[in-house]
Amino acid sequence: MTAEEHGRRLRITHRTGLRYAGPVHASFNEVRMTPNDGDGQVLLSHRLDVTPSAGVTSYVDYWGAFVEAFDVHEEHRVLEVVSTSTVEVTRAPVLAGSASWEDLADPAVRDRWCEYLDPTGYVDDAAADPDRVETVRMLRALPTPRVAVAAAVAVVRERMTYTPGVTTVSTTAHEAWNSGHGVCQDFSHATLSLLRAVGVPSRYVSGYLHTEEPAVGSSVHGESHAWVECWTGGWEAHDPTNDRYVGVGHVVVARGRDYGDVPPLKGIYNGERSEELGVSVEILQLPS
Protein backbone atom coordinates (compact mmCIF):
# COMPACT_ATOMS: atom_id res chain seq x y z
CA MET A 1 0.00 0.00 0.00
CA THR A 2 1.36 3.43 -0.89
CA ALA A 3 1.82 6.37 1.46
CA GLU A 4 -1.02 8.11 -0.34
CA GLU A 5 -3.30 5.19 0.54
CA HIS A 6 -2.18 5.26 4.19
CA GLY A 7 -2.93 8.96 4.45
CA ARG A 8 -1.00 11.70 6.19
CA ARG A 9 -0.88 13.25 9.64
CA LEU A 10 -0.05 16.94 9.23
CA ARG A 11 0.69 19.76 11.67
CA ILE A 12 -0.16 23.10 10.08
CA THR A 13 0.98 26.48 11.38
CA HIS A 14 -0.69 29.40 9.62
CA ARG A 15 0.51 32.92 10.52
CA THR A 16 -1.10 36.11 9.29
CA GLY A 17 -2.32 39.47 10.51
CA LEU A 18 -2.58 43.19 9.83
CA ARG A 19 -0.41 46.25 10.40
CA TYR A 20 -2.22 49.57 10.74
CA ALA A 21 -0.97 52.99 9.67
CA GLY A 22 -2.04 54.41 13.04
CA PRO A 23 -3.46 53.29 16.36
CA VAL A 24 -6.62 51.19 16.21
CA HIS A 25 -8.92 51.30 19.22
CA ALA A 26 -11.32 48.48 18.32
CA SER A 27 -11.43 45.64 15.82
CA PHE A 28 -13.89 42.81 15.21
CA ASN A 29 -12.53 39.76 13.45
CA GLU A 30 -13.37 36.31 12.07
CA VAL A 31 -10.91 33.51 11.37
CA ARG A 32 -11.47 30.49 9.11
CA MET A 33 -8.30 28.44 9.52
CA THR A 34 -9.51 25.31 11.32
CA PRO A 35 -9.33 22.13 9.22
CA ASN A 36 -12.65 20.41 8.67
CA ASP A 37 -13.42 17.41 10.88
CA GLY A 38 -15.01 14.90 8.50
CA ASP A 39 -15.04 13.97 4.81
CA GLY A 40 -11.81 12.01 5.01
CA GLN A 41 -10.21 14.21 7.67
CA VAL A 42 -9.93 13.90 11.45
CA LEU A 43 -9.04 17.06 13.38
CA LEU A 44 -6.75 15.93 16.21
CA SER A 45 -5.96 19.32 17.75
CA HIS A 46 -6.32 23.03 17.10
CA ARG A 47 -5.19 26.24 18.81
CA LEU A 48 -5.63 29.90 17.85
CA ASP A 49 -3.26 32.50 19.31
CA VAL A 50 -4.14 36.18 18.91
CA THR A 51 -2.00 39.24 19.69
CA PRO A 52 -3.18 41.49 21.34
CA SER A 53 -4.77 38.87 23.55
CA ALA A 54 -8.53 38.48 23.06
CA GLY A 55 -11.29 36.13 24.05
CA VAL A 56 -12.28 33.82 21.21
CA THR A 57 -15.74 32.41 20.56
CA SER A 58 -16.61 29.91 17.85
CA TYR A 59 -19.51 28.81 15.67
CA VAL A 60 -20.21 26.89 12.46
CA ASP A 61 -21.23 29.16 9.59
CA TYR A 62 -23.97 28.67 7.00
CA TRP A 63 -21.60 26.79 4.66
CA GLY A 64 -20.35 24.43 7.37
CA ALA A 65 -17.01 26.04 8.19
CA PHE A 66 -15.71 26.37 11.76
CA VAL A 67 -15.34 30.09 12.53
CA GLU A 68 -13.44 31.67 15.43
CA ALA A 69 -14.45 35.25 16.27
CA PHE A 70 -12.79 37.78 18.55
CA ASP A 71 -12.86 41.50 19.36
CA VAL A 72 -9.90 43.64 20.39
CA HIS A 73 -10.79 46.69 22.46
CA GLU A 74 -7.34 47.96 23.39
CA GLU A 75 -5.19 50.30 21.31
CA HIS A 76 -3.00 48.38 18.87
CA ARG A 77 -1.06 48.94 15.67
CA VAL A 78 -0.50 45.29 14.76
CA LEU A 79 -2.87 42.31 14.85
CA GLU A 80 -1.23 38.88 14.71
CA VAL A 81 -3.06 35.58 14.31
CA VAL A 82 -1.44 32.13 14.53
CA SER A 83 -3.46 28.97 13.91
CA THR A 84 -1.86 25.63 14.81
CA SER A 85 -3.69 22.42 13.87
CA THR A 86 -2.97 18.72 13.60
CA VAL A 87 -5.11 16.76 11.18
CA GLU A 88 -5.18 13.19 9.88
CA VAL A 89 -6.08 13.05 6.18
CA THR A 90 -7.19 9.69 4.81
CA ARG A 91 -9.29 10.61 1.80
CA ALA A 92 -8.89 8.99 -1.56
CA PRO A 93 -9.89 10.75 -4.76
CA VAL A 94 -13.63 10.33 -5.29
CA LEU A 95 -14.95 9.92 -8.82
CA ALA A 96 -18.51 10.59 -7.84
CA GLY A 97 -20.67 11.31 -10.78
CA SER A 98 -22.83 9.40 -13.16
CA ALA A 99 -25.48 12.13 -13.50
CA SER A 100 -26.61 13.03 -17.01
CA TRP A 101 -27.33 16.50 -18.36
CA GLU A 102 -31.02 15.66 -17.95
CA ASP A 103 -30.41 14.84 -14.28
CA LEU A 104 -28.75 18.22 -13.69
CA ALA A 105 -31.60 20.03 -15.45
CA ASP A 106 -34.16 18.50 -13.06
CA PRO A 107 -35.85 21.36 -11.16
CA ALA A 108 -35.39 19.51 -7.86
CA VAL A 109 -31.62 19.25 -8.43
CA ARG A 110 -31.32 22.88 -9.50
CA ASP A 111 -33.34 24.01 -6.49
CA ARG A 112 -31.25 21.90 -4.10
CA TRP A 113 -27.95 23.33 -5.37
CA CYS A 114 -29.13 26.77 -6.53
CA GLU A 115 -26.51 28.63 -4.49
CA TYR A 116 -23.75 26.77 -6.35
CA LEU A 117 -25.28 27.54 -9.75
CA ASP A 118 -25.80 31.30 -9.57
CA PRO A 119 -23.17 33.92 -10.44
CA THR A 120 -21.53 35.78 -7.56
CA GLY A 121 -19.33 38.83 -7.15
CA TYR A 122 -16.26 36.75 -8.02
CA VAL A 123 -17.84 34.17 -10.35
CA ASP A 124 -19.61 35.79 -13.28
CA ASP A 125 -21.81 34.14 -15.92
CA ALA A 126 -19.35 32.88 -18.53
CA ALA A 127 -22.21 32.32 -20.99
CA ALA A 128 -22.81 36.08 -21.06
CA ASP A 129 -19.17 36.87 -21.91
CA PRO A 130 -18.40 37.04 -25.66
CA ASP A 131 -14.87 35.80 -24.94
CA ARG A 132 -16.13 32.60 -23.30
CA VAL A 133 -19.48 31.89 -24.94
CA GLU A 134 -17.97 29.48 -27.49
CA THR A 135 -16.19 27.61 -24.69
CA VAL A 136 -19.50 27.29 -22.84
CA ARG A 137 -21.18 25.92 -25.97
CA MET A 138 -18.39 23.39 -26.41
CA LEU A 139 -18.75 22.21 -22.82
CA ARG A 140 -22.54 21.90 -23.12
CA ALA A 141 -22.11 19.69 -26.19
CA LEU A 142 -20.01 17.10 -24.36
CA PRO A 143 -21.66 13.74 -23.57
CA THR A 144 -21.78 13.93 -19.76
CA PRO A 145 -21.27 16.50 -16.99
CA ARG A 146 -18.20 14.60 -15.73
CA VAL A 147 -16.57 14.92 -19.14
CA ALA A 148 -17.43 18.62 -19.11
CA VAL A 149 -15.79 19.08 -15.71
CA ALA A 150 -12.52 17.60 -16.95
CA ALA A 151 -12.73 19.70 -20.11
CA ALA A 152 -13.39 22.90 -18.14
CA VAL A 153 -10.31 22.30 -16.00
CA ALA A 154 -8.25 21.65 -19.14
CA VAL A 155 -9.51 24.83 -20.82
CA VAL A 156 -8.66 26.97 -17.79
CA ARG A 157 -5.19 25.47 -17.55
CA GLU A 158 -4.59 26.07 -21.26
CA ARG A 159 -5.80 29.66 -20.98
CA MET A 160 -4.11 30.67 -17.71
CA THR A 161 -0.56 30.64 -16.41
CA TYR A 162 0.20 30.43 -12.69
CA THR A 163 1.70 33.85 -11.94
CA PRO A 164 1.87 35.14 -8.35
CA GLY A 165 1.54 38.85 -7.76
CA VAL A 166 -0.48 39.89 -10.81
CA THR A 167 -3.92 39.48 -9.23
CA THR A 168 -5.40 40.32 -5.82
CA VAL A 169 -8.01 38.77 -3.53
CA SER A 170 -10.61 40.95 -5.28
CA THR A 171 -9.87 39.72 -8.83
CA THR A 172 -12.91 38.19 -10.54
CA ALA A 173 -13.11 35.17 -12.82
CA HIS A 174 -13.70 37.47 -15.81
CA GLU A 175 -10.61 39.54 -14.99
CA ALA A 176 -8.43 36.48 -14.43
CA TRP A 177 -9.61 34.90 -17.69
CA ASN A 178 -8.86 38.06 -19.64
CA SER A 179 -5.40 38.46 -18.13
CA GLY A 180 -4.49 34.82 -18.60
CA HIS A 181 -2.58 34.87 -15.31
CA GLY A 182 -3.34 34.25 -11.66
CA VAL A 183 -3.01 32.01 -8.64
CA CYS A 184 -5.09 29.17 -7.20
CA GLN A 185 -7.99 31.49 -6.28
CA ASP A 186 -8.18 32.72 -9.88
CA PHE A 187 -7.92 29.24 -11.42
CA SER A 188 -10.76 28.12 -9.14
CA HIS A 189 -13.01 31.10 -9.90
CA ALA A 190 -12.42 30.75 -13.65
CA THR A 191 -13.32 27.05 -13.48
CA LEU A 192 -16.45 27.74 -11.42
CA SER A 193 -17.67 30.36 -13.91
CA LEU A 194 -17.55 27.83 -16.77
CA LEU A 195 -19.12 24.98 -14.82
CA ARG A 196 -22.01 27.01 -13.41
CA ALA A 197 -22.69 28.41 -16.88
CA VAL A 198 -23.32 24.87 -18.17
CA GLY A 199 -25.44 23.89 -15.16
CA VAL A 200 -22.94 21.90 -13.06
CA PRO A 201 -23.31 22.83 -9.36
CA SER A 202 -19.84 23.83 -8.22
CA ARG A 203 -18.35 25.28 -5.06
CA TYR A 204 -15.13 26.93 -3.92
CA VAL A 205 -12.94 25.14 -1.37
CA SER A 206 -10.22 26.74 0.73
CA GLY A 207 -7.58 24.85 2.64
CA TYR A 208 -3.95 23.84 2.59
CA LEU A 209 -1.73 21.91 0.20
CA HIS A 210 1.14 19.71 1.35
CA THR A 211 3.76 18.32 -1.01
CA GLU A 212 2.93 15.99 -3.90
CA GLU A 213 5.09 13.28 -2.34
CA PRO A 214 5.17 12.31 1.36
CA ALA A 215 7.75 14.16 3.49
CA VAL A 216 7.63 12.57 6.97
CA GLY A 217 9.61 14.54 9.56
CA SER A 218 10.32 17.48 7.25
CA SER A 219 8.76 20.87 7.75
CA VAL A 220 7.87 22.32 4.38
CA HIS A 221 6.62 25.69 3.30
CA GLY A 222 3.07 24.81 2.37
CA GLU A 223 0.34 26.84 0.80
CA SER A 224 -2.99 28.33 1.69
CA HIS A 225 -4.73 26.80 -1.30
CA ALA A 226 -8.02 26.73 -3.20
CA TRP A 227 -9.73 24.23 -5.47
CA VAL A 228 -13.25 23.28 -6.61
CA GLU A 229 -15.86 20.63 -5.92
CA CYS A 230 -18.45 19.74 -8.56
CA TRP A 231 -21.73 17.89 -8.18
CA THR A 232 -22.24 15.29 -10.92
CA GLY A 233 -24.39 12.92 -8.89
CA GLY A 234 -22.06 13.35 -5.90
CA TRP A 235 -19.34 15.82 -4.96
CA GLU A 236 -16.06 15.36 -6.81
CA ALA A 237 -13.01 17.53 -6.02
CA HIS A 238 -10.56 18.90 -8.59
CA ASP A 239 -7.46 21.03 -8.17
CA PRO A 240 -7.34 23.04 -11.43
CA THR A 241 -4.13 24.84 -10.47
CA ASN A 242 -2.19 21.58 -10.26
CA ASP A 243 -4.30 19.49 -12.67
CA ARG A 244 -4.99 16.71 -10.19
CA TYR A 245 -7.71 15.17 -8.10
CA VAL A 246 -7.81 16.22 -4.45
CA GLY A 247 -6.17 13.66 -2.18
CA VAL A 248 -4.29 13.29 1.11
CA GLY A 249 -2.04 16.27 0.39
CA HIS A 250 -5.07 18.59 0.48
CA VAL A 251 -6.57 19.76 3.78
CA VAL A 252 -10.11 21.19 3.60
CA VAL A 253 -10.86 24.22 5.77
CA ALA A 254 -13.99 25.84 4.32
CA ARG A 255 -16.43 25.69 1.42
CA GLY A 256 -18.61 28.35 -0.15
CA ARG A 257 -19.76 30.01 -3.36
CA ASP A 258 -16.44 31.82 -3.87
CA TYR A 259 -13.54 33.31 -1.95
CA GLY A 260 -15.84 35.88 -0.34
CA ASP A 261 -17.44 33.13 1.77
CA VAL A 262 -14.17 31.65 3.07
CA PRO A 263 -11.42 34.26 3.73
CA PRO A 264 -8.94 33.09 6.39
CA LEU A 265 -9.10 36.44 8.20
CA LYS A 266 -11.63 39.22 7.84
CA GLY A 267 -13.02 41.94 10.02
CA ILE A 268 -13.75 45.59 10.59
CA TYR A 269 -11.90 48.13 12.68
CA ASN A 270 -11.91 51.76 13.78
CA GLY A 271 -8.70 53.41 12.62
CA GLU A 272 -6.42 54.24 9.71
CA ARG A 273 -5.69 52.07 6.68
CA SER A 274 -4.19 48.60 7.09
CA GLU A 275 -1.85 46.31 5.22
CA GLU A 276 -1.37 42.57 5.49
CA LEU A 277 1.58 41.44 7.59
CA GLY A 278 2.12 38.63 5.14
CA VAL A 279 1.11 34.99 5.27
CA SER A 280 3.23 31.98 6.11
CA VAL A 281 2.08 28.37 6.21
CA GLU A 282 4.38 25.68 7.56
CA ILE A 283 3.28 22.05 7.27
CA LEU A 284 5.06 19.24 9.10
CA GLN A 285 4.19 15.65 8.22
CA LEU A 286 4.17 13.58 11.41
CA PRO A 287 4.54 9.81 11.64
CA SER A 288 1.09 8.22 11.47
N, C-alpha and C positions, 0 to 999 in steps of 0.2 A: 504494500500500500504506500502511496506517495505521501510526502509531507502535506501536499494540498488536500489529500483525502483525510489526513489526520486532523487538519485544522491548525489554527495558530492561537496562542495566548499572547496578547499584546498589551504593553503598558504605554499609554499615550499621554504625553504632556503638551498641552496647548497653551501658549502664552500670547496674550494680546492686551490691548488697552488703548487709552487715549491720552494725549497731551494737550492741554488747553493753553491758549495764548495769554490768558489772565486767570485770576482766581475764580473758581466755581464754588458756589455756596450750596448748591443742591443738584443732585442728579438722580435719575430714576432709570434703572437698567434691567435688561433681560438677557440671559445667556442660554444659548442652545449648543452645548458642547458635550452633553452626556450621551454616550453610546446607547443605542436602543437595546432593551432587554427582551429578546424574542426574535423570531424569524432567522434562526440560525446563529444567533448571538446570545451569550450569557454575560451579563454585566457582573463582574466579581467585586469591584470596588470603584468608588468615585469620590473625589474631594474637590471642592471649589474654594480657592483662596482669593480674597479680594483685598486690595489696598487702595484707599484707606479701608480699615476694617468696617464691615457692615453685616447686619443680620440678613440671612438669606432664607427666602421662602421658596417653595416649589409647587408646580402644578403640571398637569398634562394638557397641552393645547388642543385645539380643535382637530389638528391633523395627526395627533398622536405622539408629538414630540415632548420630551421631558424638558421643562423650562425652569430655570432658577432665576428669581427676581430679587433685586436688592435696591435700596435707596441709600444715598450718601448725603448726610446733612451737615457735614463739616467742610470748612474751606479746603479746597484741594486744587492743585494744578495738574496732577497726573492721576489717572485711574488705571490700575493694573489688575488683570484677571488671569489666574492660572488654574486650568482644569487638569486634574490628574485622574486617569481612569485605567482600570485593567479589565480587559474583555476577552472572552474565549469565543473565537469565530470558527464555526464548524460547517457553514453553509457550502453546498455544492451548487454550481450553476443550474438554474431551473429553466428548462425549455417548456414553457407552460401552455402555449396556446394552440388550440385547434379550431378556434372560432373562425367562421366565414365572414365575408363582408355583410351578408344578410344578417348574421347574428349581431354584428356591431351596429347595424341600422335599426335593430329592434328598439322601439320606444322605451321599453323597460330597461334595457341596457344603457341607453343614452341618458335616461333620467337618473339611473343609479350612479353613473360616473360623470354627470354633467359638469362638475367643477374641474375635471381633468380633460374636458373637451373645449371649453370656452377660451378665447384669447384673454390675456392678462396684460398688465403694464409692461412686462418683459417679453412675453410670448405673443406676438401678433398673429394675425390670420395670414398665413403664407399664400392661401388661395387668392387673396385680394392684392397681392404684390405682383406687378408685371414681371419682375425678375425671377419669380419662383413659380408662377402659375403653371408653366410647362412641366416643371419638376413634380408639382402636385398631381397633374394629370397622369404623368408616367406612373407615379406611385399608386394611384387609384386603379390603374389598369392591370396591376399585378394580380396573380391568382389568389393570394391569401393575405390577410393582415400580417402574418408572421414574415412572409417574404417582403412585404412593404417595409416593415421595421428594419430588417437588415439592409434593405436598399436605401432607406433614409439615412441610416448611419454612414453608409458608404458614400452617399452624395455629400453629406456634411464634411466628411474627412477629405474628400477630393476637393471641395470648395475652399476649406479653411486650413490654415497653417497655425500650429501652436506657437504663439508669440506672446510672452509675458510683457506687460507694461504698456500695451497699445490700447487696451480697453480698461474700463472701470467697473465697479459693482453696479453702476446704473446703466451700462450698455444693454441695449435690447437685442433680440434675435435679429431683427431687420438690420440694425446697425452692424452687428457682427458679420452677418451674411454679406453685406455690401463691402465691408472692409477686407473680408477674406482672412482675418487674423483674430486671435483671441486665446482665451484660456479655457479651463474645463467648464466654467460657468457659461461661457459663450457657446461652446460646442453643445452643451446640454440644452440651452434655450433654443438654438437653431434647430436641433433635432426635434424638440417638442413642438415647435411651430409647424413643421412639416407633418408630423404624425397627427396632431389635432386637426389639421386642415383636411386630412383624409378620413377622419372619424375614428382614429385609434386613441382610446383614453390613455393619457400619458402624464406622469408626474415627475417632479424634480426631486432628487435625493441629494442631501448633503452628508458628508462624513469624512472619513480619512482613508488614505491609500498607503499601504505598506509596500514593500518591494515586490517585484514579480516573483522572485525566488525566495525561499525561506532564509532567514538570517538570525538564527538562534544565538542569543548572547550579545548581539551587536546592536548598538543604538544607532539608528539611521535617521537622517533628516527626512521626515515624511511629508505629507501634504494634507492640507485641508482641501477636500476634493468634492466633485459633483458628478453625478451621472443621472440616468433616466430609468424609470420603470414603465413598462407598457402593458396594457391589459389586452390580451388576445385569447381570452378564455380563462386566464389566470395571469398573475403579475410576473413579468419576465424582466430581468434587469440587464441593461447594457451600459457599458462605459464607452461612449463615442470618442472621447479624447484619446483613449489607448486602444480602441478597436478590439475589445475583449468583453466576454461575459463577466459579470460581477461574481467574485469568489471569495476565498478566505483572506485575501489581501485587502479587501474592502470592509470598512467598518461603518455601518449605517448610524447616523445621528438623528436626522430629521427628514421628513417628507412634506411636500406641499405642491402648490401650483407652479411656483417659480422661486427664484432666490428670495424674493420679498417675504415669503412665508417662513424662511429658515435661517436668517442671518445669525452667525455665531454670537455676535454682541450687537445690541441696539438699545437706544434709550433717548431720553431727552434731558436737558440740563439748562440751568440758568447761569449764563456767563458768556465769555467771548468764544471765538471760533476754536475748533479743535482739529487735531490731526492724529492719524493712527500711529501708535507707537511702533507698529510693525507686528508681524505674526511669525511665530516659530512653532513648529510641531515636531517633537521628537518621539519616535516610536521604537520601543525596545521589545524584541520578541523574546519571551520567557520560555523556559522549558515547559512543556505541557505535562 
